[in-house]
Amino acid sequence: MNAPILKLFGLFLVLFAALAAMTSYNSVINADAYRENDKNSRPQIEEQRIHRGVIRARDGSVLARSRLQKSSLYERRYSQQGALFAHAIGYDYLRTGRAGLEREHNDDLTGRRSELTSIVDQLRGRQRVGDSIITNLDPGAQRVAIAALQGRKGSIVAIEPATGKVRVMVSTPGYDPNRLDDEGVFDKLSTDDANSPLLNRATQAGYAPGSTFKVVTAAAALDSGEFTPQSMVSGKSPISVSGAPLQNFSNEQFGMIPLTTALTKSVNTVWAQVAEKLGRERMSEYMTRFGFGSDPPLDYPDGQMRESGIYDVKARKWIEPDSGRVDIGRVGIGQERLNVTPLQMATVAATVANDGVRMKPHLADRVVDVDGRTVERIKPEQAERVMSASS
């Protein structure tokens, strides 16, 4: 064999090896990424033939189930409660993709426990059947929460303190998941910037926490040992905070008052002074303990959640609480560019109610197979001890 042919053979051998390596990398290493890519509709088309599992509320009532379409071999997803649990449960259509629990627990709902199990089932000729999800959501409490919002834009989240079970997740305005697959409906809702009905305000919207944040400041003050419930602080108004005047609501005067009274009466000037005394580093430490500055550990799609903290709108970036550019006094009363989700503040409230222990919030309680046997139970899990029980 002459030299040119050997060189050509060697070149083809190298190219073949490179092709084999890239193919193996994409089919093995990147398999999950390609499968979960929103632009890859093939897995979703294949999964339409699978009898998708049911999603139920804590009382057993059906929240979402699939029905076989007479006009095709595919199933269509239906929300049994209309808009009631739209944002928490989400949707699953070829036209729109997936969102909410439908996306987060897709492997469970399509019965994909493991690749080996899937292969064995196929060899045996078994039709893959999805498992069902029993959630922690309470239909009665959900209805009460929606009624309380009275049609206004907003969100309500309720978490069971001792377990982290999410009992209520409401976001308004909402939408009817059953209509999303209709021609033009999803596009119309997606471009409704004035109302953003597809946005889950519980996990994606940012609000100024205001006086609700004083609970965080109070926890830091007491747990650090810098203050006691009886510590006396001046409640005069206005005072200078970071070189700018700060006053109480209606400029009300209080004089020297204990922290307990300052919290119940929500005295701005007291809590601004407390935050300044604690300093940026200590306030930053307790904010981190409560979960600020990190993605929520919720069983919900990462793309539908955001962190909470101090956000500079002009610079479009998050700012660390211990930064020298932060007015820590105003942080202490829930101002100073604080931008938080309802889920985060519900976590704060649940942590205080649970004697200072922050639990990981979770929407799903357990996964059950088609025969009703529990495949997986989501056990309560401690995220962090934020403060002592005595605080």
VMD Tcl script that draws the C-alpha trace (Angstrom):
set ca {
  {0.00 0.00 0.00}
  {1.55 3.32 -1.06}
  {2.00 6.34 1.22}
  {-0.85 8.55 -0.16}
  {-3.39 5.77 0.38}
  {-2.10 5.17 3.90}
  {-2.43 8.88 4.68}
  {-5.97 8.95 3.28}
  {-6.86 5.84 5.26}
  {-5.43 7.43 8.42}
  {-7.43 10.62 7.81}
  {-10.68 8.70 7.41}
  {-9.87 6.68 10.52}
  {-9.36 9.86 12.56}
  {-12.57 11.40 11.18}
  {-14.51 8.22 11.92}
  {-13.14 8.13 15.48}
  {-14.07 11.79 15.98}
  {-17.58 11.15 14.63}
  {-18.01 8.13 16.89}
  {-16.78 10.12 19.89}
  {-19.15 13.03 19.22}
  {-22.08 10.69 18.61}
  {-21.39 8.81 21.83}
  {-20.99 12.07 23.76}
  {-24.29 13.45 22.48}
  {-26.23 10.20 22.90}
  {-24.86 9.34 26.35}
  {-23.41 12.35 28.14}
  {-25.82 14.94 26.72}
  {-28.82 12.61 26.42}
  {-30.79 14.17 29.26}
  {-30.10 17.71 28.07}
  {-31.33 16.94 24.55}
  {-34.36 15.08 25.86}
  {-35.40 17.98 28.10}
  {-34.73 20.68 25.49}
  {-37.97 22.56 24.78}
  {-37.18 22.63 21.04}
  {-36.94 18.83 20.88}
  {-40.55 17.71 20.47}
  {-39.78 14.07 19.64}
  {-39.75 12.78 23.26}
  {-42.98 14.65 23.95}
  {-44.62 13.18 20.85}
  {-43.60 9.68 21.94}
  {-44.86 10.33 25.46}
  {-48.32 11.25 24.16}
  {-48.87 7.51 23.63}
  {-48.10 6.79 27.29}
  {-50.97 6.81 29.75}
  {-49.78 9.76 31.82}
  {-50.23 9.57 35.58}
  {-52.86 11.52 37.48}
  {-52.07 14.52 39.68}
  {-54.18 14.72 42.83}
  {-54.71 17.12 45.72}
  {-54.00 16.10 49.30}
  {-57.66 15.04 49.71}
  {-57.46 12.72 46.70}
  {-59.44 14.91 44.31}
  {-58.13 14.91 40.74}
  {-56.27 18.01 39.58}
  {-55.06 16.77 36.18}
  {-55.57 13.61 34.12}
  {-55.26 12.42 30.52}
  {-57.94 11.10 28.17}
  {-57.50 9.24 24.89}
  {-58.69 11.26 21.91}
  {-61.17 9.50 19.60}
  {-59.63 11.19 16.57}
  {-56.09 9.94 17.25}
  {-53.97 7.47 19.17}
  {-52.79 10.21 21.51}
  {-53.97 11.36 24.90}
  {-54.87 14.91 25.84}
  {-54.25 16.43 29.26}
  {-57.19 17.94 31.15}
  {-57.22 20.09 34.26}
  {-60.13 18.95 36.41}
  {-60.15 22.16 38.46}
  {-59.90 24.70 35.64}
  {-57.84 27.72 36.65}
  {-57.80 26.86 40.38}
  {-54.37 25.19 40.35}
  {-53.15 26.43 36.96}
  {-49.79 27.82 38.06}
  {-48.90 25.12 40.56}
  {-49.82 22.16 38.33}
  {-48.93 23.77 35.01}
  {-49.72 22.23 31.62}
  {-48.57 19.58 29.13}
  {-49.30 20.02 25.42}
  {-47.33 19.49 22.21}
  {-48.20 23.03 21.15}
  {-47.04 24.73 24.36}
  {-44.57 22.38 26.00}
  {-44.67 21.77 29.74}
  {-44.71 23.89 32.88}
  {-45.18 23.55 36.63}
  {-45.42 20.15 38.30}
  {-46.23 18.62 34.92}
  {-42.69 19.50 33.87}
  {-40.85 18.94 37.15}
  {-42.31 15.46 37.70}
  {-42.54 14.45 34.03}
  {-40.35 11.37 34.54}
  {-42.69 10.14 37.28}
  {-45.84 10.94 35.31}
  {-44.55 9.06 32.26}
  {-43.29 6.07 34.26}
  {-39.63 6.64 33.46}
  {-38.17 5.19 36.66}
  {-34.93 4.10 34.99}
  {-33.60 3.40 31.50}
  {-33.08 -0.28 32.42}
  {-36.70 -0.64 33.54}
  {-37.91 0.98 30.32}
  {-35.82 -1.36 28.16}
  {-36.99 -4.48 30.06}
  {-40.64 -3.38 29.77}
  {-40.24 -2.86 26.02}
  {-38.68 -6.31 25.59}
  {-41.59 -7.84 27.50}
  {-44.09 -5.95 25.37}
  {-45.47 -4.00 28.32}
  {-47.07 -0.64 27.68}
  {-45.45 2.06 29.78}
  {-47.86 3.57 32.29}
  {-47.13 6.69 34.26}
  {-47.13 6.99 38.03}
  {-49.39 9.45 39.81}
  {-48.45 12.40 41.99}
  {-50.24 13.12 45.25}
  {-49.62 16.76 46.11}
  {-49.82 18.67 49.38}
  {-52.20 21.23 47.88}
  {-55.47 21.91 49.71}
  {-58.40 22.75 47.37}
  {-60.48 24.43 50.08}
  {-57.65 26.66 51.24}
  {-56.76 27.43 47.61}
  {-60.28 28.70 46.93}
  {-60.22 30.87 50.05}
  {-56.89 32.38 48.95}
  {-58.16 33.18 45.46}
  {-61.29 34.78 46.88}
  {-59.16 36.90 49.23}
  {-57.26 38.41 46.29}
  {-60.57 39.60 44.81}
  {-59.27 39.58 41.26}
  {-56.26 41.77 42.01}
  {-52.81 40.93 40.69}
  {-50.92 39.08 43.38}
  {-50.06 35.80 45.01}
  {-50.61 33.84 48.21}
  {-48.43 30.98 49.41}
  {-49.06 28.92 52.54}
  {-46.48 26.48 53.89}
  {-46.93 24.01 56.74}
  {-44.12 25.15 59.09}
  {-43.09 21.79 60.58}
  {-42.93 19.90 57.26}
  {-42.44 22.42 54.46}
  {-45.54 21.10 52.68}
  {-46.97 23.76 50.36}
  {-50.70 23.85 51.02}
  {-51.56 26.90 48.92}
  {-49.96 28.40 45.81}
  {-52.11 31.03 44.16}
  {-51.22 33.51 41.44}
  {-53.67 35.95 39.86}
  {-54.65 36.68 37.19}
  {-54.74 33.07 36.14}
  {-55.70 31.06 33.07}
  {-57.59 27.91 32.14}
  {-55.04 25.18 31.23}
  {-57.72 23.35 29.23}
  {-57.80 26.15 26.65}
  {-54.05 26.50 26.13}
  {-54.03 23.97 23.30}
  {-56.70 25.88 21.37}
  {-55.50 27.80 18.34}
  {-54.02 31.19 19.27}
  {-54.79 31.05 23.00}
  {-51.25 30.40 24.25}
  {-49.77 33.11 22.00}
  {-52.36 35.61 23.19}
  {-51.67 34.88 26.87}
  {-47.90 34.92 26.30}
  {-48.02 38.42 24.81}
  {-50.39 39.90 27.40}
  {-47.70 41.99 29.10}
  {-50.23 44.04 31.04}
  {-51.52 41.05 33.01}
  {-48.92 38.30 32.45}
  {-51.41 35.50 33.26}
  {-48.87 32.73 32.55}
  {-46.43 34.18 35.09}
  {-46.46 32.36 38.41}
  {-46.22 35.33 40.73}
  {-45.62 33.01 43.68}
  {-42.20 31.98 42.38}
  {-41.34 34.43 39.59}
  {-42.59 37.89 40.56}
  {-40.54 40.28 42.67}
  {-42.09 42.59 45.25}
  {-40.82 45.04 47.83}
  {-41.46 43.20 51.12}
  {-41.90 46.34 53.19}
  {-42.68 45.79 56.85}
  {-42.94 42.00 56.48}
  {-39.13 42.03 56.28}
  {-38.90 43.43 59.82}
  {-39.40 39.83 60.99}
  {-36.02 38.97 59.43}
  {-34.39 41.97 61.13}
  {-35.98 41.03 64.46}
  {-34.74 37.44 64.16}
  {-31.20 38.65 63.47}
  {-31.36 41.11 66.37}
  {-32.51 38.56 68.94}
  {-30.55 35.52 67.77}
  {-27.28 37.44 67.53}
  {-27.60 38.48 71.16}
  {-27.25 42.16 70.28}
  {-30.80 42.82 71.46}
  {-33.50 41.31 73.68}
  {-37.27 41.64 73.37}
  {-37.10 44.28 76.12}
  {-34.28 46.33 74.54}
  {-35.30 49.99 74.41}
  {-34.81 51.91 71.16}
  {-35.91 55.41 70.24}
  {-38.97 55.57 68.01}
  {-38.75 59.27 67.28}
  {-39.52 60.41 63.75}
  {-37.96 61.47 61.45}
  {-34.36 60.34 61.84}
  {-31.40 60.37 59.47}
  {-30.53 56.99 57.91}
  {-27.56 56.91 55.54}
  {-27.77 60.67 55.25}
  {-31.44 60.75 54.26}
  {-34.49 61.38 56.48}
  {-36.65 58.39 57.41}
  {-39.97 58.66 59.19}
  {-42.64 56.43 60.65}
  {-46.03 55.97 59.06}
  {-47.85 59.32 59.35}
  {-44.67 60.52 61.12}
  {-45.99 59.03 64.38}
  {-43.80 59.56 67.46}
  {-43.06 56.75 69.93}
  {-40.16 57.79 72.14}
  {-38.19 54.98 73.80}
  {-40.01 51.66 73.25}
  {-39.12 47.94 73.62}
  {-38.53 45.84 70.50}
  {-41.70 43.81 71.04}
  {-43.82 46.97 70.82}
  {-41.76 48.26 67.90}
  {-42.54 45.08 65.98}
  {-46.26 44.99 66.72}
  {-46.56 48.67 65.80}
  {-44.14 48.33 62.86}
  {-42.01 51.33 63.80}
  {-39.75 52.15 60.86}
  {-37.21 54.24 62.70}
  {-36.59 51.57 65.35}
  {-35.91 48.76 62.89}
  {-33.71 50.93 60.70}
  {-31.56 51.68 63.76}
  {-31.49 48.00 64.72}
  {-30.31 47.02 61.23}
  {-27.61 49.69 61.30}
  {-26.42 48.46 64.70}
  {-26.28 44.85 63.45}
  {-24.35 45.94 60.38}
  {-24.21 44.73 56.79}
  {-22.33 41.49 57.45}
  {-24.66 40.24 60.17}
  {-27.80 41.22 58.26}
  {-26.36 39.50 55.19}
  {-25.65 36.36 57.24}
  {-29.24 36.03 58.47}
  {-30.71 36.84 55.07}
  {-28.68 33.96 53.65}
  {-29.88 31.66 56.45}
  {-33.49 32.49 55.58}
  {-32.84 31.58 51.94}
  {-32.31 34.98 50.34}
  {-29.75 35.06 47.54}
  {-30.26 31.48 46.37}
  {-32.72 29.52 44.25}
  {-35.65 28.09 46.25}
  {-35.27 24.33 46.99}
  {-38.78 23.65 45.66}
  {-39.82 20.74 43.42}
  {-40.66 23.12 40.61}
  {-38.91 23.96 37.30}
  {-35.80 26.12 37.74}
  {-36.89 28.27 34.80}
  {-40.06 29.21 36.66}
  {-38.36 30.32 39.87}
  {-36.10 33.18 40.86}
  {-34.11 34.15 43.90}
  {-34.92 36.98 46.30}
  {-32.60 39.71 47.48}
  {-31.39 43.22 46.64}
  {-31.72 43.95 42.94}
  {-30.27 46.95 41.12}
  {-32.75 47.61 38.30}
  {-30.47 50.03 36.44}
  {-27.46 47.72 36.52}
  {-29.69 44.65 36.10}
  {-27.85 42.64 38.70}
  {-28.15 41.37 42.27}
  {-26.24 43.14 45.02}
  {-24.83 41.44 48.09}
  {-26.37 42.81 51.33}
  {-22.91 43.39 52.80}
  {-21.93 45.62 49.88}
  {-20.88 49.17 50.76}
  {-23.44 50.44 48.26}
  {-26.35 49.16 50.35}
  {-28.34 51.30 52.79}
  {-28.63 48.58 55.43}
  {-30.94 50.67 57.61}
  {-33.57 50.72 54.88}
  {-32.95 47.05 54.13}
  {-33.98 46.42 57.74}
  {-37.47 47.79 57.04}
  {-37.93 46.03 53.70}
  {-36.92 48.87 51.41}
  {-33.62 49.65 49.59}
  {-34.21 47.72 46.34}
  {-35.27 44.54 48.13}
  {-37.04 42.34 45.60}
  {-38.62 39.14 46.91}
  {-41.06 36.44 45.89}
  {-44.16 35.47 47.90}
  {-42.64 31.99 48.24}
  {-39.59 33.48 49.97}
  {-41.63 35.47 52.48}
  {-43.87 32.46 53.14}
  {-40.66 30.57 53.92}
  {-39.63 33.29 56.38}
  {-42.98 33.08 58.17}
  {-42.90 29.27 58.27}
  {-39.34 29.30 59.65}
  {-40.26 31.59 62.53}
  {-43.35 29.48 63.27}
  {-41.17 26.34 63.26}
  {-38.95 27.58 66.12}
  {-36.27 28.85 63.77}
  {-35.87 25.78 61.56}
  {-36.23 26.37 57.82}
  {-37.70 23.38 56.01}
  {-37.39 22.73 52.29}
  {-40.77 23.51 50.69}
  {-42.31 20.80 48.53}
  {-45.49 20.58 46.45}
  {-45.51 16.79 46.00}
  {-46.15 14.44 48.90}
  {-45.65 11.06 47.22}
  {-45.50 9.14 43.95}
  {-47.81 6.13 43.55}
  {-47.95 3.52 40.79}
  {-50.99 2.37 38.82}
  {-51.85 -0.14 41.57}
  {-51.80 2.55 44.26}
  {-48.51 1.46 45.81}
  {-46.20 4.21 47.03}
  {-43.11 4.36 44.82}
  {-41.58 7.37 46.54}
  {-42.52 9.48 49.53}
  {-41.13 13.00 49.78}
  {-40.09 13.25 53.41}
  {-39.80 16.58 55.27}
  {-36.23 17.83 54.99}
  {-34.52 20.50 57.04}
  {-32.74 23.17 55.00}
  {-31.13 25.03 57.88}
  {-31.49 26.11 61.49}
  {-31.80 29.85 61.07}
  {-32.04 30.80 64.73}
  {-32.50 29.28 68.15}
  {-35.99 28.32 69.29}
  {-35.79 30.87 72.11}
  {-35.29 33.71 69.64}
}
mol new
graphics top color blue
foreach p $ca { graphics top sphere $p radius 0.5 }
foreach p [lrange $ca 0 end-1] q [lrange $ca 1 end] { graphics top cylinder $p $q radius 0.2 }
display resetview
